[in-house]
Amino acid sequence: MSNGCRDVNGPVPQSLWMMPTMVVPYAPPVRQRPAVRPANALHAPCVDPAPDGYDAVGMSGEHDQEGPSTRTFHHADFPAAKVLEAKAGRTVSVCIPARDEGSTVGSVVRAVVQPFLASAGGNGLVDEVIVLDDSSTDDTAAQAVDAGARVVHGVEVGGGKGQAMAAALAASSGDVVVFLDADVANTTPAFVTGMLGPLLFFDDIALVKGFYTRPLHGDPTGGGRVTELVARPVLELLFPALSDVRQPLAGETAAHRWVFEKVNFADGYGVEIGLLIDVAQQLGAGVLAQVDLGVRIHRNRPLHELRPQATDVLRAALSRAPR
């Protein structure tokens, strides 16, 4: 497949350009399909031709040619039947880290199991659904099992989200791994097909982030306060190539297994922004994509509970900033 890249216009944003020693050349294992672009093409705006079988009905990997160019899709770009066809023998794991999410984890699991898990009558797009129960004190594990997931218990008690994601990855076996949050009240099958689509259709996409509208206190927007007040500003200032990633802290994250194994997971709530920065630094920002998942409804935490999350996010970003 032609990579379809256009020439870079203008200087490469300096904060990543100045870090040649942090860019590690990498050849993925033979089983994996992504062919990442060289590090010196980090910021090239690229528009790939649609591969055979790709029936885009939405954003179709659009770019803002005047700035950073994270490829952007809509979940409707990837109909389930087409995604299943593009799976082409690869295996898919869906992992759901959870702590005290008994009220919502069952609906999240069912949104994956019922349409996609063959053993439950689904089409076979997903090969396993794992809930990582991170020291829950409620009925999270029971609800997950009842909905059809395999439950694995975290090794480190109360270790945080990064540790829970690492444990979930270790318990999974898929060539492609999708992470979903357990506290979402309106997870749909399109979350899975939307996240898988870019990875299965495009050989040079390695990591996919979801983005969405987040209601707050009855208003249609306004959620994602740590994202808007901490995560996006710090990316804009220190990692401008990532400034157009709309939800850098999204729990809806998917990648080829070798990508997760290469970059590992930051501790606590710094895991999401850490993954994003690490993949950009080590593989190039051009391997990133984001998918519009529509509206995401979940529990909005009071402000005092957001400070530890904001601290983790800021710590993860600053520890990766150019010196």
Sine and cosine of phi, psi and omega as CSV:
sin_phi,cos_phi,sin_psi,cos_psi,sin_omega,cos_omega
0.00,0.00,0.72,-0.70,0.08,-1.00
-0.93,0.36,0.62,-0.79,-0.02,-1.00
-0.99,0.17,-0.19,0.98,0.16,-0.99
0.91,0.42,0.26,0.96,-0.10,-0.99
-0.95,0.31,0.60,-0.80,0.14,-0.99
-0.99,-0.17,0.27,-0.96,-0.01,-1.00
-0.91,0.40,0.50,-0.86,0.04,-1.00
-0.97,0.25,0.75,-0.67,0.08,-1.00
-0.96,-0.29,0.83,-0.56,0.04,-1.00
1.00,0.01,0.14,-0.99,-0.04,-1.00
-0.95,0.31,0.46,-0.89,0.11,-0.99
-0.95,0.31,0.74,-0.68,0.05,-1.00
-0.78,0.63,0.73,-0.68,-0.29,-0.96
-0.96,0.27,-0.46,0.89,-0.14,-0.99
-0.91,0.42,-0.55,0.84,0.09,-1.00
-1.00,-0.02,-0.53,0.85,-0.02,-1.00
-0.86,0.50,-0.47,0.88,-0.08,-1.00
-0.99,0.10,0.17,0.99,-0.09,-1.00
-0.88,-0.48,0.79,0.61,-0.04,-1.00
-0.87,0.49,-0.49,0.87,-0.04,-1.00
-0.96,0.29,-0.25,0.97,-0.02,-1.00
-1.00,-0.07,-0.12,0.99,-0.01,-1.00
-1.00,-0.05,0.91,-0.41,-0.10,-0.99
-0.97,-0.25,0.91,-0.42,0.06,-1.00
-0.84,0.54,0.63,-0.78,-0.07,-1.00
-0.55,-0.84,0.74,-0.68,0.10,-0.99
-0.94,-0.34,0.90,-0.44,-0.04,-1.00
-0.90,0.44,0.40,-0.92,0.03,-1.00
-0.85,0.53,0.37,-0.93,-0.08,-1.00
-0.84,0.54,-0.56,0.83,-0.06,-1.00
-0.94,0.34,-0.29,0.96,-0.11,-0.99
-0.99,-0.10,0.56,-0.83,-0.09,-1.00
-1.00,-0.02,-0.54,0.84,-0.13,-0.99
-0.87,0.50,0.72,-0.70,0.11,-0.99
-0.91,-0.41,0.99,-0.15,-0.15,-0.99
-0.96,0.28,0.46,-0.89,0.03,-1.00
-0.97,0.24,0.43,-0.90,0.03,-1.00
-0.90,0.43,0.43,-0.90,-0.08,-1.00
-0.87,0.49,-0.49,0.87,-0.02,-1.00
-0.97,0.25,0.02,1.00,0.10,-1.00
-0.93,-0.36,0.41,0.91,-0.09,-1.00
-0.75,0.67,-0.71,0.70,-0.23,-0.97
-0.93,-0.36,0.26,0.97,0.00,-1.00
-0.94,0.35,0.83,-0.55,0.11,-0.99
-0.92,0.39,0.86,-0.51,-0.07,-1.00
-0.83,-0.55,0.68,-0.73,0.13,-0.99
-0.82,-0.58,0.94,-0.35,-0.06,-1.00
-1.00,0.08,0.62,-0.79,0.14,-0.99
-0.91,0.42,0.56,-0.83,-0.01,-1.00
-0.92,0.40,0.74,-0.67,0.02,-1.00
-0.96,0.29,0.23,-0.97,0.02,-1.00
-0.85,0.53,0.70,-0.72,0.04,-1.00
1.00,0.00,-0.16,0.99,-0.01,-1.00
-1.00,0.06,0.88,-0.48,-0.09,-1.00
-0.90,-0.44,0.98,0.20,-0.09,-1.00
-0.95,0.32,0.69,-0.73,0.08,-1.00
-0.79,-0.61,0.13,0.99,-0.05,-1.00
-0.76,-0.65,-0.85,-0.53,-0.14,-0.99
-0.98,0.22,-0.41,0.91,0.13,-0.99
0.85,0.53,0.66,0.75,0.08,-1.00
0.93,0.37,0.64,0.77,-0.07,-1.00
-0.94,0.33,0.37,-0.93,0.01,-1.00
-0.75,-0.66,0.49,-0.87,0.27,-0.96
-1.00,-0.01,0.97,-0.25,-0.13,-0.99
-0.94,0.35,-0.21,0.98,-0.03,-1.00
-1.00,-0.02,-0.14,0.99,-0.07,-1.00
-0.55,-0.84,-0.42,-0.91,0.04,-1.00
-0.81,0.59,0.45,-0.89,-0.23,-0.97
-0.73,-0.69,0.78,0.62,0.13,-0.99
-0.91,0.41,0.83,-0.56,-0.02,-1.00
-0.90,0.43,0.73,-0.68,-0.15,-0.99
-0.85,-0.53,0.76,-0.64,-0.02,-1.00
-0.80,-0.60,0.16,-0.99,0.19,-0.98
-0.91,-0.41,0.54,-0.84,-0.05,-1.00
-0.86,0.52,-0.46,0.89,0.00,-1.00
-0.95,0.31,-0.17,0.99,0.10,-1.00
-0.91,0.41,-0.28,0.96,-0.16,-0.99
-0.80,-0.60,0.99,0.14,0.06,-1.00
-0.87,0.49,0.56,-0.83,-0.11,-0.99
-0.84,0.54,-0.66,0.75,-0.03,-1.00
-0.90,0.44,-0.62,0.79,0.01,-1.00
-0.94,0.33,-0.63,0.78,0.02,-1.00
-0.91,0.42,-0.66,0.75,0.04,-1.00
-0.87,0.49,-0.67,0.74,0.03,-1.00
-0.90,0.45,-0.63,0.77,-0.03,-1.00
-0.96,0.29,-0.26,0.97,0.01,-1.00
-0.84,0.54,-0.63,0.78,0.21,-0.98
0.78,0.63,0.74,0.67,0.10,-0.99
1.00,0.04,-0.16,0.99,0.05,-1.00
-0.97,0.24,0.36,-0.93,0.02,-1.00
-0.96,-0.27,0.51,-0.86,-0.09,-1.00
-0.79,-0.62,0.78,-0.63,0.11,-0.99
-0.92,-0.38,0.67,-0.75,0.16,-0.99
-0.93,-0.38,0.84,-0.54,-0.05,-1.00
-0.90,-0.43,0.70,-0.71,-0.08,-1.00
-0.76,-0.65,1.00,-0.09,0.08,-1.00
-0.93,0.36,0.64,-0.77,-0.07,-1.00
-0.49,-0.87,0.64,-0.77,0.17,-0.99
-0.65,-0.76,0.90,-0.43,0.02,-1.00
0.82,0.57,0.76,0.65,0.02,-1.00
-0.87,-0.49,0.63,0.78,-0.04,-1.00
-0.88,0.48,-0.44,0.90,-0.05,-1.00
-0.98,0.22,-0.33,0.94,-0.07,-1.00
-0.82,-0.58,-0.39,0.92,-0.14,-0.99
-0.87,0.49,-0.55,0.83,0.00,-1.00
-0.88,0.47,-0.68,0.73,0.00,-1.00
-0.93,0.36,-0.55,0.83,0.06,-1.00
-0.90,0.43,-0.73,0.68,0.00,-1.00
-0.88,0.47,-0.71,0.70,-0.03,-1.00
-0.89,0.46,-0.53,0.85,0.03,-1.00
-0.90,0.44,-0.34,0.94,0.02,-1.00
-0.98,-0.20,-0.74,0.68,-0.11,-0.99
-0.90,0.43,-0.77,0.64,-0.14,-0.99
-0.89,0.46,-0.71,0.71,0.01,-1.00
-1.00,0.09,-0.38,0.92,-0.25,-0.97
-0.85,-0.52,-0.33,0.94,-0.06,-1.00
-1.00,-0.02,0.88,-0.48,-0.11,-0.99
-0.86,0.51,-0.62,0.79,-0.03,-1.00
-0.92,0.40,-0.28,0.96,0.03,-1.00
-0.96,-0.27,0.21,0.98,0.00,-1.00
1.00,-0.05,0.12,0.99,0.01,-1.00
-0.99,0.16,-0.06,-1.00,-0.12,-0.99
-1.00,0.09,-0.06,1.00,0.05,-1.00
1.00,0.01,0.15,0.99,0.02,-1.00
-0.89,0.45,-0.62,0.78,-0.01,-1.00
-0.96,-0.29,0.70,-0.71,-0.05,-1.00
-0.99,-0.11,-0.41,0.91,0.05,-1.00
-0.38,-0.92,0.54,-0.84,0.08,-1.00
-0.83,-0.56,0.87,-0.49,-0.08,-1.00
-0.87,-0.49,0.78,-0.63,0.17,-0.99
-0.96,-0.26,0.85,-0.53,0.06,-1.00
-1.00,-0.05,0.96,-0.26,-0.01,-1.00
-0.99,0.12,0.95,-0.32,-0.11,-0.99
-0.99,-0.11,0.97,0.25,0.10,-1.00
0.88,0.48,0.64,0.77,0.02,-1.00
-0.91,0.41,0.54,-0.84,0.08,-1.00
-0.95,-0.31,-0.01,1.00,0.03,-1.00
-0.95,-0.30,-0.39,-0.92,-0.06,-1.00
-0.99,-0.11,0.51,0.86,0.01,-1.00
-0.80,0.60,-0.77,0.64,-0.06,-1.00
-0.89,0.45,-0.69,0.72,-0.01,-1.00
-0.90,0.44,-0.66,0.75,0.02,-1.00
-0.91,0.42,-0.63,0.78,-0.01,-1.00
-0.92,0.40,-0.70,0.72,0.02,-1.00
-0.89,0.45,-0.70,0.72,-0.01,-1.00
-0.88,0.48,-0.52,0.86,0.00,-1.00
-0.99,0.11,-0.19,0.98,0.09,-1.00
0.92,-0.40,0.15,0.99,0.00,-1.00
-1.00,0.00,0.35,-0.94,0.22,-0.98
-1.00,-0.03,0.81,-0.59,-0.05,-1.00
-0.99,-0.16,0.75,-0.66,0.07,-1.00
-0.86,-0.52,0.66,-0.75,-0.02,-1.00
-0.99,-0.13,0.66,-0.75,-0.02,-1.00
-0.89,0.46,0.58,-0.81,-0.01,-1.00
-0.97,0.24,-0.65,0.76,-0.05,-1.00
-0.99,-0.14,0.89,-0.46,-0.06,-1.00
-0.91,0.40,0.84,-0.55,0.04,-1.00
0.88,0.48,0.58,0.82,-0.11,-0.99
-0.97,0.25,-0.30,0.95,-0.02,-1.00
0.97,-0.26,0.17,-0.98,-0.13,-0.99
-0.91,0.42,-0.66,0.75,-0.01,-1.00
-0.87,0.50,-0.70,0.72,0.02,-1.00
-0.91,0.41,-0.61,0.79,0.02,-1.00
-0.91,0.41,-0.64,0.77,0.03,-1.00
-0.91,0.41,-0.64,0.77,0.03,-1.00
-0.89,0.45,-0.66,0.75,0.01,-1.00
-0.92,0.39,-0.62,0.79,0.03,-1.00
-0.90,0.43,-0.67,0.74,0.04,-1.00
-0.88,0.48,-0.69,0.72,-0.02,-1.00
-0.89,0.45,-0.51,0.86,-0.01,-1.00
-0.99,0.12,-0.21,0.98,-0.06,-1.00
-1.00,-0.09,0.17,-0.99,-0.04,-1.00
-0.71,-0.70,0.00,1.00,-0.12,-0.99
-0.93,0.36,0.50,-0.87,0.14,-0.99
-0.93,0.37,-0.52,0.85,0.05,-1.00
-0.85,-0.53,0.69,-0.72,-0.07,-1.00
-0.82,-0.57,0.77,-0.64,0.05,-1.00
-0.93,-0.38,0.79,-0.61,0.11,-0.99
-0.98,-0.21,0.71,-0.70,0.10,-0.99
-0.82,-0.57,0.50,-0.87,0.09,-1.00
-0.99,0.14,0.54,-0.84,-0.06,-1.00
-1.00,0.00,-0.16,0.99,-0.10,-0.99
-0.98,-0.18,0.24,0.97,-0.05,-1.00
-1.00,0.01,0.74,-0.67,-0.08,-1.00
-1.00,0.04,-0.21,0.98,-0.08,-1.00
-0.74,-0.67,0.59,0.81,0.09,-1.00
-0.87,0.50,0.69,-0.72,0.02,-1.00
-0.81,-0.59,0.27,-0.96,0.07,-1.00
-0.84,0.54,-0.44,0.90,0.00,-1.00
-0.91,0.41,-0.37,0.93,0.10,-0.99
-0.87,0.49,-0.63,0.78,-0.06,-1.00
-0.97,0.23,-0.78,0.63,-0.01,-1.00
-0.90,0.44,-0.61,0.80,0.02,-1.00
-0.90,0.44,-0.64,0.77,-0.01,-1.00
-0.96,0.27,-0.58,0.82,-0.01,-1.00
-0.97,0.26,-0.55,0.83,-0.14,-0.99
-0.77,0.64,-0.82,0.58,-0.02,-1.00
-0.87,0.50,-0.58,0.81,-0.01,-1.00
-0.94,0.33,-0.58,0.81,-0.07,-1.00
-1.00,0.07,-0.44,0.90,-0.04,-1.00
-1.00,-0.08,-0.48,0.88,-0.10,-0.99
-0.90,-0.44,0.86,-0.51,-0.08,-1.00
-0.93,0.37,-0.39,0.92,-0.10,-0.99
-0.97,-0.25,0.25,0.97,0.13,-0.99
-0.98,-0.19,0.78,-0.62,-0.09,-1.00
-0.92,-0.40,-0.49,0.87,-0.05,-1.00
-0.66,-0.75,0.70,-0.72,-0.01,-1.00
-0.82,-0.57,0.72,-0.69,0.10,-1.00
-0.91,-0.40,0.62,-0.79,0.14,-0.99
-0.99,0.10,0.42,-0.91,0.21,-0.98
-0.62,-0.78,0.27,-0.96,-0.20,-0.98
-0.17,-0.99,0.18,-0.98,0.18,-0.98
-1.00,0.00,0.68,-0.73,-0.06,-1.00
-0.84,-0.55,0.96,-0.29,0.05,-1.00
-0.91,0.42,0.43,-0.90,0.05,-1.00
-0.60,-0.80,0.88,-0.48,0.07,-1.00
0.79,0.61,0.69,0.72,0.06,-1.00
1.00,-0.01,-0.28,0.96,0.06,-1.00
-0.99,0.10,0.57,-0.82,-0.06,-1.00
-0.92,0.38,-0.35,0.94,0.05,-1.00
-0.74,-0.67,0.04,-1.00,0.05,-1.00
0.89,-0.45,-0.24,0.97,0.08,-1.00
-0.96,0.27,0.14,-0.99,0.02,-1.00
0.98,0.22,0.73,0.68,-0.08,-1.00
-0.93,0.37,-0.64,0.77,0.04,-1.00
-0.91,0.41,-0.59,0.81,0.05,-1.00
-0.87,0.50,-0.77,0.63,-0.12,-0.99
-0.98,0.21,-0.50,0.87,-0.08,-1.00
-0.99,-0.13,-0.31,0.95,-0.03,-1.00
-0.82,-0.58,-0.87,0.49,-0.19,-0.98
-0.90,0.43,-0.80,0.61,-0.05,-1.00
-0.92,0.39,-0.66,0.75,0.08,-1.00
-0.87,0.49,-0.66,0.75,-0.03,-1.00
-0.93,0.36,-0.56,0.83,0.09,-1.00
-0.92,0.39,-0.67,0.75,-0.01,-1.00
-0.88,0.47,-0.61,0.79,-0.05,-1.00
-0.99,0.17,-0.66,0.75,-0.14,-0.99
-0.97,-0.26,-0.43,0.90,-0.04,-1.00
-0.70,-0.72,0.92,0.38,-0.14,-0.99
-0.87,0.49,-0.38,0.93,0.05,-1.00
-0.91,0.42,-0.28,0.96,-0.03,-1.00
-0.95,-0.30,0.17,0.99,-0.13,-0.99
-0.94,0.33,-0.27,0.96,0.03,-1.00
-0.99,-0.12,0.14,0.99,0.12,-0.99
-0.97,0.26,0.90,-0.44,-0.23,-0.97
-0.98,0.20,-0.51,0.86,0.02,-1.00
-0.73,-0.68,0.96,0.28,-0.06,-1.00
-0.89,0.45,-0.33,0.95,-0.01,-1.00
-0.98,-0.18,0.18,0.98,-0.03,-1.00
-0.85,0.52,0.73,-0.68,0.10,-0.99
-0.97,0.26,-0.30,0.95,0.06,-1.00
-0.98,0.18,0.99,-0.15,-0.10,-0.99
-0.68,-0.73,0.67,-0.74,0.01,-1.00
-0.65,-0.76,0.53,-0.85,0.02,-1.00
-0.30,-0.95,0.26,-0.96,0.20,-0.98
-0.92,0.38,0.59,-0.81,-0.06,-1.00
-0.80,0.61,-0.68,0.74,-0.07,-1.00
-0.88,0.47,-0.45,0.89,0.03,-1.00
-0.93,0.37,-0.77,0.63,0.03,-1.00
-0.86,0.50,-0.65,0.76,-0.02,-1.00
-0.93,0.36,-0.48,0.88,-0.01,-1.00
-0.96,0.27,-0.68,0.74,-0.13,-0.99
-0.99,-0.11,-0.30,0.95,0.00,-1.00
0.91,0.41,-0.15,-0.99,-0.11,-0.99
-0.79,-0.62,0.75,-0.66,0.10,-0.99
-0.94,0.34,0.34,-0.94,0.01,-1.00
-0.95,0.30,0.46,-0.89,0.17,-0.99
0.85,0.52,-0.58,-0.81,-0.05,-1.00
-0.98,0.20,-0.04,1.00,0.08,-1.00
-0.98,0.21,-0.04,1.00,-0.13,-0.99
-0.89,0.46,-0.67,0.74,-0.10,-0.99
-0.94,0.35,-0.75,0.66,0.00,-1.00
-0.94,0.34,-0.51,0.86,0.07,-1.00
-0.90,0.44,-0.69,0.72,0.06,-1.00
-0.85,0.53,-0.72,0.70,-0.05,-1.00
-0.87,0.49,-0.76,0.65,-0.02,-1.00
-0.92,0.39,-0.68,0.73,-0.04,-1.00
-0.89,0.46,-0.68,0.74,0.01,-1.00
-0.91,0.41,-0.67,0.74,0.02,-1.00
-0.89,0.46,-0.67,0.75,-0.04,-1.00
-0.95,0.31,-0.61,0.79,-0.12,-0.99
-1.00,-0.05,-0.49,0.87,-0.06,-1.00
-0.89,-0.46,-0.27,0.96,-0.03,-1.00
0.96,-0.27,0.69,-0.73,-0.02,-1.00
-0.89,0.45,-0.33,0.94,0.00,-1.00
-0.93,0.36,-0.19,0.98,0.01,-1.00
-1.00,-0.01,0.05,1.00,-0.03,-1.00
-1.00,-0.04,0.50,-0.86,0.13,-0.99
-0.58,-0.81,0.35,-0.94,0.07,-1.00
-0.69,-0.72,0.51,-0.86,-0.11,-0.99
-0.77,-0.64,0.76,-0.65,0.05,-1.00
-0.97,0.24,0.90,-0.44,-0.01,-1.00
-0.98,-0.19,0.12,0.99,0.05,-1.00
1.00,0.00,-0.78,-0.62,-0.02,-1.00
-0.96,-0.28,0.71,-0.71,-0.02,-1.00
-0.87,-0.50,0.85,-0.52,-0.04,-1.00
-0.92,-0.39,0.84,-0.54,0.06,-1.00
-0.46,-0.89,0.04,-1.00,-0.03,-1.00
-0.93,0.38,0.81,-0.59,0.08,-1.00
-1.00,-0.06,0.85,-0.53,-0.08,-1.00
-0.99,0.17,0.49,-0.87,0.11,-0.99
-0.91,0.42,0.38,-0.93,-0.15,-0.99
-0.85,0.53,-0.62,0.78,-0.07,-1.00
-0.92,0.39,-0.36,0.93,0.04,-1.00
-0.99,0.12,-0.19,0.98,-0.04,-1.00
-1.00,0.04,-0.30,0.95,-0.04,-1.00
-0.87,0.49,-0.73,0.68,0.04,-1.00
-0.86,0.51,-0.62,0.79,0.04,-1.00
-0.90,0.44,-0.71,0.70,0.00,-1.00
-0.88,0.47,-0.62,0.79,0.02,-1.00
-0.90,0.44,-0.71,0.71,0.03,-1.00
-0.87,0.49,-0.69,0.73,-0.02,-1.00
-0.89,0.45,-0.74,0.68,-0.02,-1.00
-0.90,0.43,-0.66,0.75,0.02,-1.00
-0.88,0.48,-0.69,0.72,-0.01,-1.00
-0.90,0.44,-0.66,0.75,-0.01,-1.00
-0.93,0.36,-0.73,0.68,-0.04,-1.00
-0.91,0.42,-0.56,0.83,0.02,-1.00
-0.92,0.38,-0.30,0.96,0.00,-1.00
-0.96,-0.28,0.01,1.00,-0.06,-1.00
-0.95,0.30,0.45,-0.89,0.05,-1.00
-0.90,0.43,0.64,-0.77,0.01,-1.00
-1.00,0.01,0.00,0.00,0.00,0.00
